[in-house]
Amino acid sequence: MVDNFTYYAQHMHVHSCYEPPGASMEGHIFNAQKLGMRYIWFTDHDIRMGRLRSELDRFDFSNGLTYDHEGANVGFLPKENQRGRICICNESSSVDGKSMKMSVEGESEEWQGCAATLVSYAKSHTASLLSDIILFFKYKTELFDSKNSRLIFDVKLSERPPKHTAAHIFYVVGSTEGLNAPHTLVIPIEEVRGFRDAEFRLSRDAVTEEAVIRGIGGLDNCFDNVTVRLEARYGVKAVAYIDEFSKTRGHTAQKTYELQKEVAREIGARYGVTPFVATEISYAGMHKNCFSTHLRILPYEARGYEISNDEACNSMLEQGKVFSINHPFTRFKRKDLSLFNLDEEVMKIADTYTENACYGASLLEVGFPDGRYLPLEYHLKLWDILSSRGFFLTGYGASDSHSNKSGWYGGNNFVLWLGIADCEDEKTEDAFIDAMRAGRGYTGDPIFIDGGVSFLGEDGQTFGSVTSVYKEESKKVFFSCKVMRRGWILRWIVNGDVNRETCFEDGDFSDSCHIKAEKAVNFVRAELYNDTGRCILITNPIYFVRRDIKEINIPKERQFVK
């Protein structure tokens, strides 16, 4: 028996330059190259490609430095344990207005000062530089010695490889001494009398020749936050007034998405990695990854941010798109799990999915070795219940990482190896999507698994395939892996139950399992655990469906014909 497909590892759910903690596409692509991966899927929140429903695009201090919105601070939050003073005063450019007054006296030769950072509810001030972002500040300075005092508008951007430290753009009134840190662009601003209207064109400034030299990363950046810092030294006193802040976007959501694809291709070409820019539909019911690089971004703003889950799913199906159900246990986020009968809760969710035919999804996120709201066992239980009911969903693991520092070398770092025919040098998006539909793949930890996994039925069936069989007919399935370590355990799962476990020594390993067609839908899959008990591999099942039961619909792409 020979598997005629070649399997390629790829992260299926990572976020990049749209929101804190500030991953960049380049940072993820750098990590992929380092681990020998040639493909990656970016699935940024589609809602963040355009204006957010609760977007913070203006703040004027009329309600103080900050105000409370559903338990979150909104405004400019002063840093703790700092030199200097920050308060609200009536010194303003507008009638009856207020401003943030910052004052400091530097008592040593070192820079000392005070600072306040823009904060918001649900990160609603943030945006990608792909959207053509401009910041506006109205401010003035007093008692200013330009050599020994400075006002800095510190714009924090995304993480940059190789160390994944955040890039910054400093717009500076006064001294720029000592500000040339790695991935930092310093732009001097001329000091003027009275209130000044400052315009900081982030998207333009990030692509200048100097920005390239400083390693800022261009448009592959998130506007994470802005910190206003007033500093002084050598006994100098300085005062600054911040009167108003605002922000604009120049591009529509669709334009932003199209531009992201261009930037991703340019970065990928430098690293020898092919990026596929898809989206996570994240403001229309449950979260869903739509695996396509040819998407119409949902018109959230035009529809008053009222698009249902069914509308979003039907839209994808009408376009012939493949999509997944993401992190299915979100309802348990920050809940005390001891208050729930989790087996019953999983069954309720399975019943809901069954009633809705899994919404037409082709994939399900299951591979969370560290759990995602519920432990791994419940993700696998949900998948197995749906399999037993004739829903052939491709299971995969996901990091859902929003940072280049996580989801690669530990934690929930599973990737999906997708099998495609090796008939041409350049592997296409369509070929990988066909593999997703067919379930032709396995998911696991790329630190422990480096390909070399085979999972075949006795007649040549492979991952995800469905074979019609007679009642009580017996079949044999074979598993092999090129790299096995002492103490690793192979667990065979038959129809959702543990059939048996095998512990083995170092070296190549192979094993087999029998399955009898006693139920309407019968399936076998394998799980692999390392010597610490961590799950490091999950295969997609091989299915055997009884011929005498006609109610089971077998998708054409999964049908196995000997």
C-alpha positions as CSV (number, residue, x, y, z in Angstrom):
1,M,0.0,0.0,0.0
2,V,1.3,3.4,-1.0
3,D,0.0,6.9,-0.1
4,N,0.2,8.8,-3.4
5,F,0.1,12.2,-1.7
6,T,2.7,14.5,-0.3
7,Y,1.9,16.3,2.9
8,Y,2.7,19.9,3.6
9,A,2.6,21.5,7.1
10,Q,0.8,24.8,7.5
11,H,-0.5,26.9,10.3
12,M,-4.2,27.3,9.6
13,H,-5.3,30.0,12.1
14,V,-2.9,32.9,12.9
15,H,-3.5,36.7,13.2
16,S,-1.2,39.4,12.1
17,C,-1.1,43.2,11.7
18,Y,-4.6,44.2,12.9
19,E,-4.7,44.3,16.7
20,P,-2.5,43.9,19.9
21,P,-0.5,42.2,21.1
22,G,0.8,43.0,17.7
23,A,1.9,40.1,15.5
24,S,3.2,40.9,12.1
25,M,2.9,38.8,8.9
26,E,6.6,38.8,8.6
27,G,7.1,37.5,12.1
28,H,4.9,34.5,11.4
29,I,6.5,33.9,8.0
30,F,9.9,34.1,9.7
31,N,8.8,31.4,12.2
32,A,7.4,29.2,9.4
33,Q,10.6,29.3,7.5
34,K,12.6,28.5,10.6
35,L,10.5,25.4,11.1
36,G,10.8,24.4,7.4
37,M,7.2,25.2,6.5
38,R,6.5,26.5,3.0
39,Y,2.9,27.6,3.4
40,I,0.8,29.5,6.0
41,W,-2.8,30.8,6.3
42,F,-3.5,34.3,7.7
43,T,-7.0,34.5,9.1
44,D,-7.3,38.0,10.5
45,H,-10.6,39.2,11.9
46,D,-12.7,40.5,9.0
47,I,-14.4,43.0,11.3
48,R,-11.1,44.7,12.0
49,M,-10.4,45.3,8.3
50,G,-13.0,48.1,8.4
51,R,-14.4,50.5,11.0
52,L,-15.4,48.8,14.2
53,R,-18.8,49.2,15.7
54,S,-17.4,50.8,18.8
55,E,-14.3,52.3,17.2
56,L,-12.5,55.0,19.3
57,D,-11.5,57.6,16.8
58,R,-11.7,60.7,18.9
59,F,-10.9,61.7,22.5
60,D,-11.0,65.2,23.9
61,F,-10.6,65.0,27.7
62,S,-14.0,66.5,28.4
63,N,-14.7,63.6,30.8
64,G,-11.2,63.5,32.3
65,L,-8.1,61.6,31.5
66,T,-10.2,58.4,31.2
67,Y,-13.8,57.3,31.5
68,D,-15.2,53.8,32.2
69,H,-16.9,51.8,29.5
70,E,-18.2,48.4,30.6
71,G,-15.4,48.0,33.1
72,A,-12.6,49.2,30.7
73,N,-10.7,52.5,30.8
74,V,-11.0,54.7,27.8
75,G,-8.7,57.6,27.2
76,F,-5.1,58.3,28.2
77,L,-4.0,56.3,31.2
78,P,-1.1,57.7,33.1
79,K,1.9,55.4,33.8
80,E,2.5,54.4,37.4
81,N,5.6,55.3,39.5
82,Q,6.7,58.1,37.2
83,R,8.4,61.5,37.7
84,G,6.2,64.5,37.0
85,R,2.5,65.2,37.1
86,I,-0.5,64.6,34.8
87,C,-3.8,66.2,35.4
88,I,-6.8,67.8,33.7
89,C,-6.8,71.5,33.3
90,N,-8.9,74.2,31.5
91,E,-6.0,75.3,29.2
92,S,-7.5,74.5,25.9
93,S,-7.7,75.6,22.3
94,S,-11.5,75.5,22.4
95,V,-14.0,77.5,24.4
96,D,-14.8,75.9,27.7
97,G,-12.6,72.9,26.7
98,K,-10.2,70.9,28.8
99,S,-6.8,69.3,28.1
100,M,-4.3,66.9,29.7
101,K,-1.6,68.9,31.4
102,M,1.8,67.2,31.7
103,S,4.6,68.8,33.8
104,V,8.0,67.5,34.8
105,E,11.3,68.8,36.3
106,G,14.3,66.6,35.4
107,E,16.6,66.5,38.5
108,S,19.5,64.5,37.1
109,E,21.5,64.0,33.9
110,E,19.2,61.1,33.0
111,W,15.9,61.7,31.2
112,Q,13.0,61.7,33.6
113,G,9.4,62.2,32.9
114,C,5.8,61.2,32.9
115,A,3.6,59.5,30.3
116,A,0.1,58.5,29.4
117,T,-1.0,55.7,27.0
118,L,-4.1,55.5,24.9
119,V,-6.4,52.7,26.1
120,S,-9.9,51.7,25.0
121,Y,-12.7,49.1,25.3
122,A,-12.0,45.9,23.4
123,K,-8.9,47.4,21.7
124,S,-11.3,49.6,19.7
125,H,-8.6,52.3,19.0
126,T,-6.3,49.9,17.1
127,A,-6.1,49.4,13.4
128,S,-3.8,48.0,10.7
129,L,-1.5,50.4,8.8
130,L,-2.9,48.6,5.7
131,S,-6.0,50.8,6.3
132,D,-4.1,54.1,5.7
133,I,-4.1,55.4,9.3
134,I,-3.6,59.0,10.2
135,L,-3.4,60.2,13.8
136,F,-4.2,63.8,14.8
137,F,-3.1,65.6,18.0
138,K,-3.7,69.1,19.1
139,Y,-1.0,70.1,21.6
140,K,1.3,72.9,22.9
141,T,4.5,73.1,24.9
142,E,5.7,75.6,27.5
143,L,8.9,76.3,29.4
144,F,10.7,74.2,26.8
145,D,14.5,73.8,26.5
146,S,14.8,71.9,23.2
147,K,18.2,70.4,24.2
148,N,17.2,69.1,27.6
149,S,13.4,68.5,27.3
150,R,11.2,66.7,24.8
151,L,7.7,65.7,24.1
152,I,7.4,62.3,22.4
153,F,4.4,60.8,20.7
154,D,5.5,57.1,20.9
155,V,3.5,55.0,18.4
156,K,3.8,51.3,19.1
157,L,3.5,49.0,16.1
158,S,3.9,45.3,15.5
159,E,6.5,42.7,16.5
160,R,9.5,42.4,14.2
161,P,11.7,39.4,13.7
162,P,14.1,37.9,14.6
163,K,13.5,38.8,18.3
164,H,9.9,39.8,17.8
165,T,10.3,43.1,19.6
166,A,7.8,45.8,18.8
167,A,8.6,48.5,16.2
168,H,8.0,52.1,17.2
169,I,7.7,55.5,15.4
170,F,8.7,58.4,17.7
171,Y,7.3,61.8,16.7
172,V,9.5,64.1,18.8
173,V,9.4,67.8,19.8
174,G,12.8,68.6,21.3
175,S,15.9,66.4,21.8
176,T,16.0,63.1,19.9
177,E,19.2,62.0,21.8
178,G,19.3,58.3,22.6
179,L,16.1,57.3,20.9
180,N,17.6,55.1,18.1
181,A,16.7,51.7,19.4
182,P,16.3,48.7,17.0
183,H,13.1,48.9,14.8
184,T,12.6,52.5,15.8
185,L,12.0,55.4,13.5
186,V,12.5,58.9,14.9
187,I,10.7,61.8,13.2
188,P,11.6,65.3,14.6
189,I,8.8,67.9,14.9
190,E,9.5,71.6,14.9
191,E,8.5,73.4,18.1
192,V,5.9,76.2,17.6
193,R,4.2,78.7,19.9
194,G,0.6,78.0,21.0
195,F,-1.6,75.1,20.1
196,R,-0.5,73.1,17.1
197,D,-2.5,70.7,15.0
198,A,-0.1,67.7,14.3
199,E,-0.8,65.1,11.7
200,F,1.0,61.8,12.0
201,R,0.6,59.8,8.7
202,L,1.5,56.4,10.1
203,S,1.0,54.4,6.9
204,R,3.0,56.9,4.8
205,D,5.9,57.3,7.3
206,A,6.2,53.5,7.8
207,V,7.2,53.0,4.1
208,T,9.8,55.7,3.7
209,E,13.4,54.9,2.8
210,E,14.5,55.7,6.4
211,A,11.7,53.4,7.8
212,V,13.0,50.5,5.6
213,I,16.6,51.1,6.9
214,R,15.3,51.1,10.5
215,G,13.4,47.9,10.0
216,I,9.9,49.3,10.8
217,G,8.1,46.7,8.6
218,G,6.1,49.0,6.3
219,L,2.4,48.5,6.1
220,D,2.7,45.1,7.8
221,N,2.0,46.8,11.2
222,C,-0.8,47.3,13.7
223,F,-1.3,50.7,15.3
224,D,-1.1,49.2,18.8
225,N,-1.2,52.3,20.9
226,V,0.3,55.7,21.3
227,T,2.0,56.9,24.5
228,V,2.6,60.6,25.1
229,R,5.8,61.1,27.0
230,L,7.2,64.4,28.5
231,E,10.8,64.2,29.6
232,A,13.5,66.5,30.9
233,R,17.0,66.5,32.5
234,Y,19.6,68.7,34.1
235,G,17.0,70.6,36.3
236,V,15.0,71.7,33.3
237,K,11.2,72.2,33.7
238,A,8.8,71.4,30.9
239,V,5.1,71.6,30.5
240,A,2.9,70.2,27.7
241,Y,-0.9,70.3,27.0
242,I,-2.6,67.6,25.0
243,D,-5.9,69.0,23.9
244,E,-7.4,66.4,21.5
245,F,-6.7,63.1,19.8
246,S,-8.4,61.7,16.7
247,K,-7.8,59.0,14.1
248,T,-8.9,58.3,10.5
249,R,-8.9,55.4,8.1
250,G,-8.4,56.0,4.4
251,H,-9.2,52.6,3.0
252,T,-12.4,50.5,2.9
253,A,-12.3,47.0,4.4
254,Q,-12.1,45.4,0.9
255,K,-9.2,47.7,-0.1
256,T,-7.4,46.8,3.1
257,Y,-7.9,43.1,2.5
258,E,-6.6,43.4,-1.1
259,L,-3.6,45.4,0.0
260,Q,-2.8,42.8,2.7
261,K,-2.5,40.1,0.0
262,E,0.0,42.2,-2.0
263,V,2.1,42.9,1.1
264,A,2.0,39.2,2.2
265,R,3.2,38.1,-1.2
266,E,6.1,40.5,-1.1
267,I,7.2,39.3,2.3
268,G,6.6,35.6,1.5
269,A,8.8,35.9,-1.6
270,R,11.7,37.1,0.6
271,Y,11.5,34.1,2.8
272,G,10.5,31.4,0.4
273,V,7.1,30.9,2.1
274,T,3.7,31.1,0.3
275,P,1.1,33.0,2.4
276,F,-2.6,32.5,1.8
277,V,-4.5,35.5,3.1
278,A,-8.0,34.4,4.2
279,T,-10.2,35.8,7.0
280,E,-11.8,34.8,10.2
281,I,-15.4,35.9,10.1
282,S,-15.8,37.3,13.5
283,Y,-18.9,39.5,13.8
284,A,-21.5,37.3,12.3
285,G,-22.3,34.6,14.9
286,M,-19.7,32.0,15.7
287,H,-16.2,32.5,14.5
288,K,-15.4,30.8,11.2
289,N,-12.3,30.7,9.1
290,C,-13.1,31.1,5.4
291,F,-10.1,29.4,3.5
292,S,-9.9,31.5,0.3
293,T,-7.8,34.3,-0.9
294,H,-10.7,35.6,-3.1
295,L,-13.2,37.0,-0.7
296,R,-15.9,39.7,-0.5
297,I,-15.5,41.2,2.9
298,L,-18.9,41.3,4.7
299,P,-20.5,44.8,4.7
300,Y,-20.7,45.1,8.4
301,E,-20.9,48.9,8.6
302,A,-23.4,49.2,5.8
303,R,-25.6,46.6,7.5
304,G,-25.4,48.3,10.9
305,Y,-23.2,45.5,12.2
306,E,-26.2,43.1,12.1
307,I,-25.2,40.1,10.0
308,S,-26.4,36.7,11.3
309,N,-24.4,33.4,11.4
310,D,-26.7,31.9,8.9
311,E,-26.3,34.8,6.4
312,A,-22.5,34.5,6.7
313,C,-22.5,30.8,6.2
314,N,-24.9,30.9,3.3
315,S,-22.8,33.6,1.7
316,M,-19.7,31.4,1.8
317,L,-21.6,28.4,0.5
318,E,-23.1,30.3,-2.4
319,Q,-19.5,31.4,-3.3
320,G,-18.3,27.8,-3.1
321,K,-16.0,28.5,-0.2
322,V,-14.6,26.1,2.4
323,F,-14.9,27.2,6.0
324,S,-14.4,25.9,9.5
325,I,-16.1,26.1,12.8
326,N,-13.6,27.7,15.2
327,H,-13.0,27.1,18.9
328,P,-16.4,25.6,19.5
329,F,-16.4,26.0,23.3
330,T,-16.2,29.8,23.4
331,R,-19.3,29.9,25.6
332,F,-17.2,28.5,28.5
333,K,-14.6,31.3,28.3
334,R,-13.9,32.5,31.9
335,K,-16.5,30.2,33.3
336,D,-16.2,28.0,36.4
337,L,-16.2,24.6,34.7
338,S,-17.1,22.8,37.9
339,L,-20.6,24.3,37.6
340,F,-21.3,22.3,34.4
341,N,-21.8,18.7,33.4
342,L,-19.4,18.9,30.5
343,D,-20.4,15.7,28.9
344,E,-24.0,17.0,28.7
345,E,-22.9,20.4,27.5
346,V,-20.8,18.8,24.7
347,M,-23.9,16.7,23.7
348,K,-26.0,19.8,23.5
349,I,-23.6,21.5,21.2
350,A,-23.4,18.4,19.1
351,D,-27.2,18.4,18.9
352,T,-27.2,22.0,17.8
353,Y,-24.7,21.4,15.1
354,T,-26.6,18.3,14.0
355,E,-29.9,20.3,13.7
356,N,-28.1,22.8,11.6
357,A,-26.1,20.3,9.5
358,C,-22.9,21.9,10.9
359,Y,-23.9,25.0,9.0
360,G,-22.3,23.6,5.9
361,A,-18.8,23.8,7.4
362,S,-16.1,21.5,6.1
363,L,-13.6,21.7,9.0
364,L,-13.7,21.8,12.8
365,E,-11.0,23.0,15.1
366,V,-10.2,20.2,17.5
367,G,-6.4,20.1,18.1
368,F,-5.8,22.1,21.2
369,P,-3.3,20.1,23.3
370,D,-3.5,22.7,26.1
371,G,-7.3,23.0,25.7
372,R,-9.3,25.9,24.5
373,Y,-12.0,26.9,27.0
374,L,-12.4,23.1,27.6
375,P,-9.7,20.4,27.7
376,L,-8.7,18.5,24.5
377,E,-10.7,15.5,25.4
378,Y,-14.0,17.4,24.9
379,H,-12.9,18.8,21.5
380,L,-12.3,15.2,20.4
381,K,-15.5,14.0,21.9
382,L,-17.5,16.6,20.0
383,W,-15.7,15.6,16.7
384,D,-16.4,11.9,17.3
385,I,-20.1,12.5,18.0
386,L,-20.5,14.4,14.8
387,S,-18.5,11.7,12.9
388,S,-20.8,9.0,14.3
389,R,-23.8,11.0,12.9
390,G,-22.4,11.2,9.4
391,F,-20.8,14.6,9.4
392,F,-17.4,14.3,7.8
393,L,-15.5,17.3,9.2
394,T,-11.8,17.7,8.7
395,G,-10.3,18.1,12.1
396,Y,-7.3,20.3,12.6
397,G,-5.4,22.1,15.4
398,A,-4.8,25.8,15.6
399,S,-2.7,28.3,17.5
400,D,-5.1,31.2,16.9
401,S,-2.0,33.2,17.8
402,H,-2.1,37.0,17.9
403,S,1.6,37.2,18.7
404,N,4.7,36.0,16.9
405,K,6.0,34.9,20.3
406,S,3.3,32.2,20.9
407,G,1.8,29.3,19.1
408,W,4.9,28.1,17.4
409,Y,7.2,26.3,19.8
410,G,4.8,25.2,22.5
411,G,1.3,25.5,23.8
412,N,-1.5,25.3,21.3
413,N,0.9,25.1,18.3
414,F,-0.7,22.4,16.1
415,V,-0.4,22.7,12.4
416,L,-2.2,20.7,9.6
417,W,-0.3,18.6,7.1
418,L,-2.5,18.6,4.0
419,G,-1.9,15.9,1.3
420,I,-1.8,16.9,-2.4
421,A,-0.7,15.2,-5.5
422,D,3.0,16.1,-6.3
423,C,2.4,16.7,-9.9
424,E,3.8,20.2,-10.2
425,D,6.5,22.4,-8.5
426,E,4.2,25.1,-7.4
427,K,1.4,23.9,-5.1
428,T,-1.8,25.8,-5.6
429,E,-4.4,27.1,-3.2
430,D,-7.1,25.0,-4.9
431,A,-5.1,21.8,-4.3
432,F,-4.9,22.5,-0.6
433,I,-8.6,23.4,-0.4
434,D,-9.4,20.1,-2.2
435,A,-7.4,18.3,0.5
436,M,-9.4,20.2,3.2
437,R,-12.7,19.1,1.7
438,A,-11.4,15.5,1.5
439,G,-10.1,15.5,5.1
440,R,-6.7,14.4,3.7
441,G,-4.4,15.4,6.5
442,Y,-3.2,15.0,10.0
443,T,-2.7,17.6,12.7
444,G,0.1,17.9,15.3
445,D,3.0,19.6,17.0
446,P,5.7,20.5,14.4
447,I,8.3,20.5,17.1
448,F,7.9,16.7,17.6
449,I,6.4,15.7,14.2
450,D,8.3,16.4,11.0
451,G,6.0,14.7,8.5
452,G,6.6,11.0,7.8
453,V,3.2,9.9,9.0
454,S,1.2,7.3,7.1
455,F,-2.4,6.2,7.8
456,L,-3.8,3.7,5.3
457,G,-6.7,1.3,5.0
458,E,-6.0,-2.2,3.7
459,D,-7.5,-1.2,0.3
460,G,-5.5,2.0,0.1
461,Q,-7.8,4.4,1.9
462,T,-6.2,7.4,3.5
463,F,-7.0,10.2,5.9
464,G,-10.6,11.3,5.6
465,S,-11.8,8.8,3.0
466,V,-15.2,7.1,3.3
467,T,-15.7,3.6,2.1
468,S,-19.0,1.8,1.6
469,V,-19.0,-1.6,3.3
470,Y,-21.3,-4.5,4.1
471,K,-22.8,-5.0,7.6
472,E,-20.2,-6.6,10.0
473,E,-17.5,-6.4,7.3
474,S,-14.1,-6.1,8.9
475,K,-11.3,-3.8,7.8
476,K,-7.8,-3.2,8.8
477,V,-6.0,0.2,9.1
478,F,-2.3,0.8,9.3
479,F,-0.4,3.5,11.1
480,S,3.3,4.4,10.7
481,C,5.6,7.2,11.7
482,K,9.2,7.7,10.9
483,V,10.3,9.4,14.1
484,M,9.2,7.7,17.3
485,R,10.7,8.1,20.8
486,R,10.9,5.9,23.8
487,G,7.8,6.3,26.0
488,W,5.6,7.7,23.3
489,I,2.1,6.2,23.2
490,L,-0.1,5.4,20.2
491,R,-3.8,5.4,21.0
492,W,-6.3,3.9,18.6
493,I,-9.8,5.4,18.6
494,V,-12.6,3.3,17.1
495,N,-16.0,4.9,16.9
496,G,-15.1,7.4,19.5
497,D,-13.8,4.9,22.1
498,V,-10.2,4.0,23.0
499,N,-9.6,0.6,21.3
500,R,-6.1,0.1,22.7
501,E,-2.7,1.8,23.4
502,T,0.8,0.9,22.4
503,C,4.0,2.2,24.0
504,F,7.1,1.9,22.0
505,E,10.9,2.4,21.8
506,D,13.0,4.7,19.6
507,G,13.0,4.4,15.8
508,D,10.5,3.8,13.1
509,F,7.1,2.5,14.2
510,S,4.1,0.8,12.6
511,D,1.0,-0.7,14.0
512,S,-2.5,-1.7,12.8
513,C,-6.1,-1.9,14.1
514,H,-9.2,-3.8,13.0
515,I,-12.6,-2.2,12.7
516,K,-15.9,-4.0,12.1
517,A,-18.9,-2.3,10.4
518,E,-21.4,-2.7,13.2
519,K,-22.8,0.8,13.2
520,A,-24.2,3.1,10.4
521,V,-20.9,5.1,10.4
522,N,-17.7,3.4,11.6
523,F,-14.4,5.2,11.9
524,V,-10.9,4.8,13.2
525,R,-8.3,7.4,13.9
526,A,-5.0,7.6,15.8
527,E,-3.6,9.8,18.5
528,L,0.0,10.1,19.6
529,Y,1.3,11.2,23.0
530,N,4.8,12.0,24.0
531,D,6.5,10.8,27.2
532,T,5.1,13.7,29.2
533,G,1.5,12.8,28.2
534,R,1.1,15.7,25.8
535,C,-0.8,15.0,22.6
536,I,1.4,15.6,19.7
537,L,-0.5,14.1,16.8
538,I,-4.1,13.4,15.7
539,T,-5.0,11.8,12.4
540,N,-8.2,12.5,10.5
541,P,-10.4,9.4,10.6
542,I,-10.8,6.7,7.9
543,Y,-14.6,6.0,7.7
544,F,-16.5,2.9,6.8
545,V,-20.2,3.4,6.1
546,R,-22.7,0.5,5.8
547,R,-24.2,0.1,2.4
548,D,-27.6,-1.0,3.8
549,I,-28.2,2.4,5.4
550,K,-29.1,4.9,2.8
551,E,-29.5,8.0,5.0
552,I,-25.8,8.8,5.2
553,N,-24.7,11.3,2.5
554,I,-21.1,10.7,1.5
555,P,-19.5,13.8,-0.2
556,K,-18.1,13.1,-3.6
557,E,-14.6,14.3,-2.6
558,R,-14.5,11.7,0.3
559,Q,-15.8,8.7,-1.5
560,F,-13.2,5.9,-1.8
561,V,-13.4,3.6,-4.8
562,K,-11.0,0.7,-4.8
